């Protein structure tokens, strides 16, 4: 009943116990997940996982922190992979102004190229945003990203920005932070954005929800995210699980 829309099971932290992590997730009701690749090694591993498990899909793109490393050949490779039946989105892409590895202008250029690619191959996009909201929204509008839509991954902005993104054909994805006691904005977003525009994720191994905050995250913990949203919205857990799973299958065009 649960669809974790953003996992990094391709991370080295799962090298020793990947199958146990997957089994725990299935016991918690996780029926689908999307593994996100964002550079050469993680994209390759995401593809391996998607090909190894029926219920795992892949998202392929280039992370803004590493934008300075992306070549035209990398973009062509992502385009080629986009034709694979288990690839359901392009990303994660976007802007990250927290780290200074890649200059802002290079990040913007790579971001625009990936939006243009997604429009060419007709796949939704997964957006990474860190301290760059205004520029993200501006570029999405200028590049006509509404044409393919996608997901605002691990959204941490205001309800007002969330609504603006929804109007651009994007779903708002909430993760572990919505369960944090001091997380005012994610809770406000959960309350104000209609359930049919929400998705759930873990972004594991990062951002583990309460009471596992600070520890390695797992896909099975997405249940805690759904439970928190249900409490905030005054709905049942089953309602949140059902609708967010339906939303995920819609945005990723998964028919099963």
N, C-alpha and C positions, 0 to 999 in steps of 0.2 A: 503493500500500500504506500510505501514511501519512495520518493525519487530524489536522490542526492545529486543535485545538478552540477556540483563542482567539487571534485576530489583530486588529490595529487597522490594517488596510490603508486605513481611512478617515482615517488620520492625515495631516496635511499633509506629513510627511516623504516620502511616496510620490508626491507630485504630479507630479514630473518623470520618474519611471521605473517607474510602477506595473506596466505590462505586462511589463517586463524582470524585475521582482521575481517576478511570477506565473510567468513562463516558467522562471525558475531553480528555483522551488519544484517545478514539474511535472517538471523534469529530475531532481530529487532523489527523486521518487516520491510527492510530495504529491498525493493525488487529491481531497481535500476539505478545506475550511476553513470556520470560522465567524467572520464579522466582527462584532465587538461594538460596539454603539452605546450611549452612556451619557449623552448630552445631545442637544439639538436638532440641531446640525450633524452630529454623528457618527452619530446614528440615521438621519438622512436619507441620508447617504452610504452607510451600511451597507445600506440598502434598495436604493439604486442599484446597488451592487456585486452584491448577491444576485440582482437582476433581470437583470444583464448577463452573469453567468457561471453555467452550469449547476451547477458544482461548489462554488459559494460559497453559504453560507447566512447568515442574520442572527440576531443575538440583540439584543433591544431592552430597555432599562431605564434606570435613573437611578443615577448614581454617588453614593456616600455623601458624597464631598467636596462635591458640588454639591447636596446634599439641600435646602439652604435655598432654592434657586431653583426647586424643583419645585412646580408648581401642580396643582390637581385636573384642569385641562384637559390638562396633560401626561400625567397618569395615564390619562385617557380616551383620549388619542391612542395611548398604548402599547397599551391594550386593543384599540383598533381595528386597529392594525398586527398584533397577535397572530393575527389571522385570516388573514393572508397566508400562502400555502403555503410560502414560503421562510423564514418566521420559525420557529425551532426551539426558542427558549428566551427566558425573561425575565431580564434582567440586563445589565451586571453590577450587582448590588445588594449591600448589606451595610453594614459599618461601617469607618470609617477614622479612627483616633484619632491618627494622625501629624500630619495637617494640622488647622488650627483654623478653617477657613472656616465649617463647619456645626456648630453645637452638637450634642453627643451626643444629647440628647433628640429633636432634629429628625431626626437620622440614624435613630434607632431607629423613629420614627414612619413615616418614608418607607420604611424597610426592611420594616416590618410590612405596610404598604399594598401593597407589591409582592409579598410572599409571598401575601397574600390574593388579589391579582389573578391570580397564577400558578395558584392553586388553582381560581379561577373559570374560567379559560380552559384549564386542564388542560395546562400546559406546565411543563417543568422549570425550575429556577432556577440562575443562575450567581452564585456568592458571591465577593465581594471582601472580604478580611479583612486589615486592617493594625493590629496592636497592639490587637486587640479580641476575641480568641478566646472568652473566657468569655461575653461578652455575645452574640456571634454564636450560639454553641451554645444558650444559654438561649432566645433569641428563636426559633430554628429549632424547638426543642421546644415552646415555648408556642404557636406558630402552626400546629403540625401540618404542618411543611414536608415531613415524611416522605411525605405523601400524593402529592406530585409529585416529590420528590427533586431531584437535579441534580448540580452540579459544585462542588467546592471548588477554585476557580481559583487556579493558581500557589501551591499549598499550601506553607506554610513552617513549619507547626507540628510537634508531636511525633508519633511513631507512635501514642501512646495517644489523642491527639485525633483523629488520622486514623481510627483504628478506631471511635471513637465516632461520627464522621460517616458512616462506611460503614454502621454499624448504623442510621443514620437515612435510609438509601436514597440516599446521596451517593457519587459517584465522586471519587477523589482525582486531581487533575491536576497533573503536574509539568512544569516548564519549564526554562529555561536554568540556574538556580541548582543543579540536581542535578549539573551538570557541573563546578561550581566545586570546586577542591581542598579548600577550607575549609568546604564546605557539609555539615556533619555531619548535621543533621536531615533534609534532603531525601534524602540517601543512605540513612539509616536507614529512612525511610518507603518508599523504593523497594524496600528489602530485605524489609521486614516485611509490606507490604500485598500481598495476592494480585493477580496480574496482571489478573485479570478485574474488578478494581475500580480499575484505574489508567487514566488518560488522559494524553496528551502534548499540549503546547502550546508556543508561543513567546512569547505576549504581545507580539509585535513591534509597534512598533519598540523595545520595552524589553527589558531582561534578556537580552541576547544570550549564548548559551552560549560556553564556552571552545572555541576560542581567539579568539573574536570579542568577548569581554567588553569592555564599554565602547563598542562600536561600534553602529551601527544594526542591529537584529535584522531577520530576514526569515523567512517561513514555511519556506523550504528548510532552515533550520538546525534544524528540528524533528527531522531525521534524527539529529543529534548527541545530542539528548535520548533518543531511542529506543536509540541505540547504548550510551549510558551506562547506561541501565536494564538493557539486556541483559547488560552486563558485570557489573553489581552482582548481578543475579539468576542469573547463570550460564546464561542462555538465548541463543538465537541472535537476531540482529537481526530476522530474518524472523518469528520467533515473537512478538516484542514488537510489531512493526508490525501483524501480522495481528490479534492480540487487542485491542490498543488501538483499532484502526480499528473492529473489531466492537463494542467497548464504546461508542465514540462514536456509531455508528449506532443503537445500542440506546437510549442516553439521549436522543438527539435525535429518535428515531422516524423515522429515514431508512431507507426500505426498499430503495432502489436499491443 
